[in-house]
Amino acid sequence: MNDLNARIANLSPEKRKLLELLRQKQEEQNSDKVSEENVIRENLFSFEDGELPEKGEVKSFYDALNSQLSTSQFGEYSFFLNYGYVPNSNPQFSQVRLPDVYLNKNSTRLVLEVIGDCELGPDTEVLDVGCGRGGTVYVFRKFFNVGRITGGDLSSNAVRFCQKVHTYPDTFFKEADAENLPFEDQSFDIVTNLESSHTYGDLFAFYKEVWRVLRPGGNFLYTDLIPDERIGEYQEFLENLGFVTEHTIDITSNVLLSCDEMANVHSKAFTQENDSDIMANFLAVPNSPVYNEMKNGKTRYLLFRFHKKK
């Protein structure tokens, strides 16, 4: 069993279930023009539980998900797919304080915590790997003065959405495989990756790519769900590449608070009657397998900052 099999054993079957549902709905609505990228192999559900879906299936899943979001009543404002963050007694790094009422507040908070007090300036060039619908890029542009920002994502539908909606100056979006990034060596000062890497088939290849495209003196800002027994292994690999760990914070409790708070709101982003049930595990609603694994400590939601020495 490869790296991702061990890390998303419970996630991947749910995602395949959702993907098949969305594919069927798209076929019903567009029977004369089903996109090839959303056509799933006939044996989609023949995998044993925990077996890794092919990269094409991961791409198809997120293409279908983005298509569904774009047609929902909240599609225009659905920039985030992360679980969000609610403050508690844990250390906080965000230099921005949001108002009490703020659209996508919890998801925005998570991005702000990841960015934290990282030194940024008008010449800072940023790459967001797994940019999804552009939430992290939006936060950078709204709250910080940085230079060129590039968002990369495996999903062509996500990239098209971002190109249409996030039309900021000096901001670009591109289809990109996190394990083989289409960028030159030492091209960026900051690389961000939020709640995306758990879908990668070769996590170590991704880490190597981050090291390659990051300039000396740059920072890798990273957060995701990680199986408890693998945390040391992943951190050791990054440090062996040459990264210096500036901080590692367990924010599982903050994420669970957000999941509790946002369960109903998240479900309303999907208009079909049965979407909320299908999406329960994907969105980590209370009592879903993903939520329970965070609750019992089997997986931990960690926030890292790694520095590449000059």
C-alpha positions in Angstrom: 0.0 0.0 0.0 1.5 3.3 -1.0 1.7 6.5 1.0 -1.7 7.9 0.1 -3.5 4.6 0.7 -2.4 4.7 4.3 -3.4 8.4 4.7 -6.9 8.6 3.1 -8.2 5.1 3.6 -11.6 6.5 4.7 -11.6 9.5 2.5 -11.2 8.0 -0.9 -14.3 5.7 -0.9 -16.5 8.6 0.0 -15.0 10.8 -2.6 -15.5 8.1 -5.2 -19.1 7.8 -4.1 -19.6 11.6 -4.4 -17.9 11.6 -7.8 -20.1 8.9 -9.2 -23.2 10.8 -8.0 -22.1 14.1 -9.5 -21.1 12.3 -12.7 -24.6 10.8 -13.0 -26.2 14.1 -12.4 -24.1 15.8 -15.0 -25.0 13.1 -17.5 -28.7 13.6 -16.8 -28.3 17.3 -17.3 -25.9 17.2 -20.3 -26.5 13.8 -21.9 -25.4 15.1 -25.3 -22.1 16.6 -24.1 -20.6 14.8 -21.2 -17.0 15.9 -20.7 -14.4 13.2 -21.1 -12.6 14.4 -18.0 -15.7 13.5 -15.9 -16.3 10.0 -17.4 -15.2 7.5 -14.8 -14.1 4.0 -15.6 -16.7 1.3 -15.2 -14.9 -0.3 -12.3 -14.9 2.9 -10.2 -16.2 1.1 -7.2 -14.3 -2.1 -7.7 -11.5 -0.8 -5.6 -11.1 -2.3 -2.2 -11.7 0.2 0.7 -8.6 2.4 1.0 -7.2 1.6 -2.4 -5.8 4.7 -4.1 -7.9 6.2 -6.9 -5.9 7.1 -10.0 -4.8 10.7 -10.5 -7.3 11.0 -13.3 -10.1 10.1 -10.9 -8.9 12.6 -8.4 -9.0 15.2 -11.1 -12.4 14.1 -12.3 -13.7 14.3 -8.7 -12.6 17.9 -8.3 -13.8 18.9 -11.7 -17.2 17.5 -10.9 -17.3 19.1 -7.5 -16.3 22.5 -8.9 -19.0 22.1 -11.6 -21.6 21.4 -9.0 -20.5 24.3 -6.8 -20.5 26.7 -9.8 -24.2 25.9 -10.5 -25.3 26.2 -6.8 -26.9 29.2 -5.4 -23.7 30.2 -3.6 -21.4 29.2 -6.4 -20.2 32.8 -7.1 -19.0 33.1 -3.5 -17.7 29.6 -2.9 -14.0 30.3 -2.8 -13.1 27.9 -0.1 -13.2 24.1 0.4 -11.3 24.0 3.7 -12.8 23.0 7.0 -12.1 26.4 8.6 -10.6 27.6 11.9 -12.1 28.9 15.1 -9.8 30.4 17.7 -9.4 28.8 21.2 -6.5 28.7 23.7 -4.0 27.5 21.0 -1.4 30.0 19.9 -2.6 32.3 17.1 -0.3 33.7 14.4 -2.7 35.7 12.2 -1.9 39.4 12.1 -5.4 40.2 10.8 -8.5 40.4 13.0 -11.7 39.8 11.1 -15.0 41.5 12.0 -17.6 39.5 13.9 -19.7 39.2 10.7 -17.6 38.2 7.7 -18.4 36.0 4.7 -16.5 32.7 4.8 -15.1 33.8 8.1 -13.8 30.4 9.4 -12.2 29.4 6.1 -10.6 32.9 5.8 -9.3 32.5 9.4 -7.6 29.2 8.5 -5.7 30.9 5.6 -4.7 33.8 7.8 -3.4 31.5 10.4 -1.3 29.6 7.8 0.1 32.9 6.5 0.5 34.1 10.1 3.3 36.6 10.7 5.3 35.5 7.7 7.3 38.4 6.3 5.7 39.6 3.1 6.3 42.6 0.8 5.4 44.0 -2.7 8.1 41.9 -4.3 7.1 38.6 -2.6 6.1 36.1 -5.3 3.6 33.5 -4.1 2.6 30.0 -5.4 -0.5 28.4 -4.0 -0.4 24.6 -4.8 -3.9 23.1 -4.9 -5.5 26.5 -5.2 -9.0 25.1 -5.7 -11.5 27.9 -6.1 -8.9 30.6 -5.2 -9.6 31.2 -1.5 -6.0 31.5 -0.5 -5.2 33.8 -3.4 -8.2 35.9 -2.5 -7.0 36.3 1.1 -3.5 37.3 -0.1 -4.9 40.0 -2.4 -7.4 41.3 0.1 -5.2 41.5 3.2 -1.6 41.7 2.1 0.6 43.7 -0.3 2.5 41.0 -2.3 3.8 40.7 -5.8 2.9 38.1 -8.4 0.6 35.3 -7.2 0.2 32.0 -9.1 -2.4 29.5 -8.3 -2.0 25.9 -9.5 -4.6 23.1 -9.4 -5.2 19.7 -11.0 -8.8 20.6 -11.8 -9.3 22.4 -15.0 -12.8 23.5 -13.8 -11.3 25.1 -10.7 -8.7 26.9 -12.8 -11.3 28.2 -15.2 -13.5 29.4 -12.2 -10.5 31.3 -10.8 -9.5 32.9 -14.1 -13.1 34.2 -14.4 -13.6 35.4 -10.8 -10.2 36.3 -9.4 -9.2 39.0 -11.9 -6.6 40.8 -9.8 -3.6 42.4 -11.4 -0.5 40.2 -11.5 -2.5 37.1 -10.6 -2.4 33.9 -12.6 -3.9 30.5 -12.5 -2.7 27.4 -14.2 -3.4 23.6 -14.4 -0.7 22.0 -12.3 0.2 18.6 -10.9 1.6 19.1 -7.4 3.9 16.2 -7.9 5.4 17.7 -11.1 5.0 21.4 -10.9 5.2 23.3 -14.3 7.5 26.1 -12.9 11.2 26.9 -13.1 13.6 26.2 -10.2 13.6 28.8 -7.5 10.7 30.8 -8.9 8.8 31.7 -5.7 9.4 33.2 -2.3 6.3 31.6 -0.7 4.7 28.3 -1.4 1.4 27.6 0.3 -0.6 24.4 0.4 -3.8 24.2 2.4 -5.8 21.0 3.0 -4.8 19.5 -0.4 -1.8 17.2 0.0 -3.8 14.3 1.5 -5.1 13.6 -2.1 -1.6 13.3 -3.6 -0.4 9.9 -4.7 3.3 10.7 -4.0 3.6 13.1 -1.1 7.3 13.0 -1.1 7.5 14.0 -4.8 5.4 17.0 -3.9 7.7 18.0 -1.0 10.7 17.7 -3.4 8.9 20.0 -5.9 8.2 22.6 -3.2 11.9 22.6 -2.4 12.8 22.9 -6.1 10.5 25.9 -6.9 11.1 27.8 -3.7 13.9 30.4 -3.6 16.6 30.3 -0.8 15.2 32.3 2.1 11.7 31.4 1.1 8.9 29.8 3.2 6.7 26.8 2.8 3.3 27.4 4.5 1.5 24.2 4.9 -1.6 22.7 6.7 -3.4 19.5 6.3 -4.9 16.4 7.9 -2.1 13.9 8.6 -2.3 10.4 10.1 -0.9 10.6 13.6 1.6 7.8 13.0 3.1 9.5 9.9 3.7 13.0 11.2 7.3 12.4 12.3 8.2 10.7 9.0 6.9 13.5 6.9 8.5 16.2 9.0 11.8 14.3 8.9 11.7 14.0 5.1 11.2 17.8 4.8 14.0 18.5 7.1 16.3 16.1 5.3 15.6 18.1 2.1 17.0 21.1 3.9 14.0 22.8 5.3 14.1 24.2 8.8 10.9 23.8 10.8 10.0 27.2 12.2 6.8 26.0 13.9 4.4 23.0 14.1 1.0 23.6 15.6 -1.7 21.1 16.2 -4.9 22.9 15.3 -7.2 19.9 15.3 -9.3 21.4 18.1 -9.7 24.7 16.1 -10.8 22.8 13.0 -13.3 20.6 14.9 -14.8 23.8 16.4 -15.2 25.1 12.8 -16.7 21.8 11.6 -19.3 22.0 14.4 -20.1 25.6 13.7 -20.3 25.3 9.9 -22.0 22.0 9.3 -25.4 23.4 8.2 -23.8 26.2 6.2 -21.6 23.9 4.2 -24.5 21.6 3.4 -26.5 24.5 1.9 -23.8 25.0 -0.7 -25.2 22.0 -2.5 -28.7 22.4 -3.9 -29.8 18.8 -4.6 -31.8 17.1 -1.8 -29.4 14.3 -1.2 -26.1 16.2 -1.6 -25.8 17.1 2.1 -25.7 13.4 3.0 -23.3 12.5 0.3 -21.0 15.5 1.3 -21.0 14.7 5.0 -17.7 13.0 5.1 -16.1 15.3 2.5 -17.0 18.3 4.6 -16.1 16.5 7.9 -19.5 17.2 9.5 -19.9 16.0 13.1 -20.0 12.2 13.4 -18.7 11.6 9.9 -15.7 9.3 9.6 -13.3 12.1 8.9 -14.6 14.2 11.8 -14.4 11.2 14.2 -10.9 10.4 13.2 -9.8 13.9 14.1 -11.8 13.7 17.3 -10.2 10.4 18.5 -6.7 11.5 17.4 -6.2 9.0 14.6 -5.6 12.0 12.3 -4.3 15.4 13.3 -4.8 18.7 11.6 -1.4 20.4 11.7 -0.1 23.8 10.7 3.6 24.1 9.6 6.0 26.7 8.6 9.2 25.5 6.9 12.0 27.8 5.9 14.5 27.3 3.1 17.9 28.7 4.3 19.8 31.1 2.0 
